[in-house]
Amino acid sequence: MITKRLSLLLVYVSAALLLAIFITGQLFMNTHEQQAKLAQRADNATHQLMQTLPKFIAYYDTDSIKLIVNAMLSPELTSITLTDQITSEAASWSYDVSSERILADKMPTSSYWFSSLTQVAPVERVIELKNDDAVVASLALTLSAAKANQNVATRIASLLASASLLTLGLLCVFTLISEKHRRALRKATSTIRQLAVQDFSSQESSSQRSGLALLDSAIDSLAQQVQRLIQSLNNELKTLHNSMMYDAVSGLPNRQYFSHQLNSWMGEGHDAQSAVFIANMAWMDTIYRRYGYAARDETWRLLSNSLQSALGNQTNICIARISETEVALLLPEYSEEQSRHCLHTLISTLNNEVTMAGFDANEGFHIGVVHGHAVPSSQLMSLADNAMQRAIQINDVFVFNRGSEEQVIDRETWRSLLTDTLREKAIRLQWQPVNRLDSANSKPFHYEVFTQALIEHQWQSAGRIMPYIQLFSKGIEFDKIVIESLVGMHKLQSLETPIALNLTDESLSSEAFTNWLVQTLNAALPSEKIFFEISEASARNNLKACISFSDKVRDAGAFVGVDHFGRYLQEVEYLAKLKPSYVKLDQAFSQEQNNQNRLFTETLANIADSLDITVIATGVKDEENKTRLNREFIDAYQGFIHPPVMIVLKEQAV
């Protein structure tokens, strides 16, 4: 009996302490809220005065100024001071408190019962007023905190009474009801843990039901809320994408999206071949002058449909409207031959549109094209724009430039060179560390492996030869050679460091390759140290094959990650099905530290965090770039702050 009473006493004391903590917390929260509202009202008042006063001050309309200021004064906004910028004369207005004497008696401003802990402070604002970019006066205003403090006192008093009654009622219930149905609670706990990783299969299994109707109903509601939350995050990403990255008139991506794609594909360290087209369509201006904006906008919509129909099926191509009369195309990992083919398709499409609009073929538009490899994104845009300006200057349909000095190799020569390289297995491996941001853990998260192939006595990066690997369907053969090279290294010296490998789309889609890989993992490699990276493009384009691949390699003990996460700035529902161990944010988010990138980064990281997925930043160039990473969202980083180096095995001890 004594033990039970002591337990109840402990519960009552704990409840009293929790109540005190709760009330104190609510006091601070309400004080902070009222302070924020007071500051917001100060900002609103400041904004209103900034919008209305400068014109009257510039014309010395003192009567209007007095009317505006007196209209703004209130028991809360107690004083306004204007100081002329030229004469330094100051004029002050204060609220007449005589009409509010009764209210002041009821709301003492000198002290509140909670003032020893915290209270709302008066807010002051001092700003400069400008008219036509010239400073005409300075404005100072003061907002009293009396009403805000009274609101805090009223709310806390009401909350204290309500919380006390609620706590007392709960304690009474607690003393009357003992704990029941432990088995049901264990099942409920198991179900909730499954929901935490977005495994909703337990909701369909009768064996996982707790047997308590109310508890099962609550868990069902929780499952629905979790599903809605995840859908809400994905909808938020979709909304951001549609509002920030699309041109409303044409339905094409806008300049911001095009820049993101350009930074993504052609950032630092990328040696891939790419092409950028910029087409200037002066005939759009002619349509506008003749028929108005409605006809021009309809023409843009028709052109958008034609471009997407003609070029939209090309792999990874990006078509964007970048100005009133310009459209840009990015062709990542495209050979010069492929780029020229797309140029002919673009010219044909534009000719169809101009002739339908009543113009002559090859008139009214000019195209600038640049093709190169290992060319930075900003330089590609500049070179493409120069080519377009040159086409306009010489009145030619297009100008095609090369962005880098290199020997042009035709398709069949490439086929022969690539076949010889793969037959001779003339490759070498580099790796780059992925380090954790947590300074307490200096051990790398893993090392990403990069491949170089010997082509005509020169080592070429995988990005440089990837268009031809895809063109000639050599992906599986290439990936097998890389993995066999790792097996050979592991035989010479055991791999002690986790490593990550990128696989081609062809390999991910091949069941035979997956089975071979699983056998290799089981027999010749330490699977627990191997990560396989799936690009976001692969996950979006062939999710079923990627899920099958992921499930099989995970069963073999390896891990799966997603590379270029967020490259397309669209929904990422595939994460819940793919269940990767980590995601690597696309390097475009690190290229420019602007509010737009930070907003997308935070949204994408929140989605990954909701699935307990590690988030890795890529494209980190230096220490300054690293310090800008938000540790609240980012767990690790990778980039040319630690450039790739050759994999060199340690010498074996004699």
Beta strands, then each sheet from edge to edge (+ up, - down):
strand 1: 77-84
strand 2: 90-94
strand 3: 123-131
strand 4: 134-143
strand 5: 273-281
strand 6: 318-321
strand 7: 326-332
strand 8: 365-373
strand 9: 398-402
strand 10: 427-436
strand 11: 446-455
strand 12: 458-461
strand 13: 499-502
strand 14: 530-535
strand 15: 559-565
strand 16: 582-585
strand 17: 614-617
strand 18: 636-637
strand 19: 645-646
sheet 1: 2+ 1- 4+ 3-
sheet 2: 6+ 7- 5+ 8- 9-
sheet 3: 12+ 11- 10+ 18- 17- 16- 15- 14- 13-
sheet 4: 12+ 11- 10+ 19-
end
